Amino acid sequence: MHPTLLKSALIVIPNEQLLVNIVRQRVRQLIRGHRPLILTTPGMGFCDVALSEIVAKKLSYEVSPGIKPDASFAPIVNFPNSAPEKKAA
């Protein structure tokens, strides 16, 4: 995966979690045999193809009505600091 493609894709889709899920789903489709939406060069990986499609605005996403993409993720819960019990060997 090329970092320049990743930076360009983050401009199109600024939410990192959403970008990861879009790329993941598109890579799955490409592995199953779907054709790329852009011209690709030999040796280009599936992840690079998916990111290039996003940068070329050939691939996008829809937001479900009434759901905000940033608020749809579960909050991270910190567990209280408790030392694990160690048993003697």
C-alpha positions as CSV (number, residue, x, y, z in Angstrom):
1,M,0.0,0.0,0.0
2,H,1.4,3.3,-1.0
3,P,1.3,6.1,1.6
4,T,0.5,8.8,-1.0
5,L,-2.6,6.9,-2.1
6,L,-3.6,6.6,1.5
7,K,-3.2,10.3,2.2
8,S,-5.2,11.2,-1.0
9,A,-7.9,8.8,0.0
10,L,-8.2,10.3,3.4
11,I,-8.9,13.7,1.8
12,V,-11.8,12.1,-0.1
13,I,-13.1,10.1,3.0
14,P,-11.8,11.8,6.1
15,N,-13.1,9.2,8.6
16,E,-10.4,6.6,9.0
17,Q,-12.7,3.8,10.3
18,L,-15.0,4.3,7.4
19,L,-12.2,4.4,4.9
20,V,-10.8,1.1,6.3
21,N,-14.2,-0.6,5.9
22,I,-14.7,0.7,2.4
23,V,-11.3,-0.6,1.3
24,R,-11.8,-3.9,3.1
25,Q,-15.1,-4.5,1.3
26,R,-13.7,-3.5,-2.1
27,V,-10.6,-5.7,-1.7
28,R,-13.0,-8.6,-0.9
29,Q,-14.9,-7.9,-4.1
30,L,-11.6,-7.8,-6.1
31,I,-10.4,-11.0,-4.7
32,R,-13.7,-12.7,-5.7
33,G,-13.1,-11.6,-9.3
34,H,-14.9,-8.3,-9.7
35,R,-13.2,-6.0,-12.3
36,P,-11.5,-2.8,-11.2
37,L,-13.3,0.5,-12.0
38,I,-10.0,2.1,-13.1
39,L,-7.1,1.2,-15.4
40,T,-4.5,-0.7,-13.3
41,T,-0.8,-1.4,-13.9
42,P,0.6,-4.9,-13.6
43,G,1.7,-5.7,-10.1
44,M,-0.7,-3.3,-8.5
45,G,-2.1,-4.8,-5.2
46,F,-5.8,-5.0,-4.4
47,C,-5.5,-2.4,-1.7
48,D,-3.8,0.0,-4.1
49,V,-6.6,-0.6,-6.6
50,A,-9.3,0.2,-4.0
51,L,-7.5,3.3,-2.8
52,S,-7.0,4.5,-6.4
53,E,-10.7,4.0,-7.1
54,I,-11.5,6.2,-4.0
55,V,-9.1,8.9,-5.1
56,A,-10.6,8.8,-8.7
57,K,-14.0,9.2,-7.0
58,K,-15.2,6.0,-8.7
59,L,-16.0,4.5,-5.3
60,S,-18.0,6.1,-2.6
61,Y,-20.4,5.4,0.2
62,E,-23.9,6.2,1.3
63,V,-25.0,7.2,4.7
64,S,-28.1,5.6,6.0
65,P,-30.8,8.2,6.9
66,G,-30.7,9.3,10.5
67,I,-27.3,7.8,11.2
68,K,-24.2,9.9,11.5
69,P,-21.0,8.1,10.4
70,D,-18.9,9.5,13.2
71,A,-21.5,8.8,16.0
72,S,-22.1,5.2,14.8
73,F,-19.0,3.8,16.4
74,A,-19.1,2.4,19.9
75,P,-17.1,4.4,22.5
76,I,-13.9,2.9,23.9
77,V,-14.4,1.8,27.5
78,N,-11.4,1.8,29.8
79,F,-11.3,-1.0,32.4
80,P,-10.3,-0.1,35.9
81,N,-6.7,-0.6,36.8
82,S,-6.6,-4.0,38.5
83,A,-3.6,-6.2,38.7
84,P,-4.2,-9.8,37.4
85,E,-3.9,-12.4,40.0
86,K,-0.8,-14.6,39.6
87,K,-0.8,-18.1,40.8
88,A,2.3,-19.7,42.2
89,A,3.8,-22.4,39.9
